[in-house]
Amino acid sequence: MDRVFRLDIKIIFIIFAILDLFCIAMGMGVPIFCILFGFPIGWLFLMIFISPFLQLLTTIFTSYLTLLKWLKNNKTAR
């Protein structure tokens, strides 16, 4: 532990500045930490909530269009 306290303050400050700039750059450029930690949570949310909802909307929209087409064909057949 004495070795740590005997290091030159300039070297410690340079190491701190480089590490700080590296961490800030990783967070500001491409948010690697957000992507890595948020990808499984985001993916699960997408697969559990958003995807079934979009499938439901697609099914309702398709059935509505089918019903409109069927009604239009029946109206003209009479």
Protein Blocks (a to p, Z undefined) as FASTA:
>chain_A
ZZmmmpcfklmmmmmmmmmmmmmmmmmmmgfklmmmmmmmmmmmmmmmmmmmmmmmmmmm
mmmmmmmmmmmmmmmmZZ
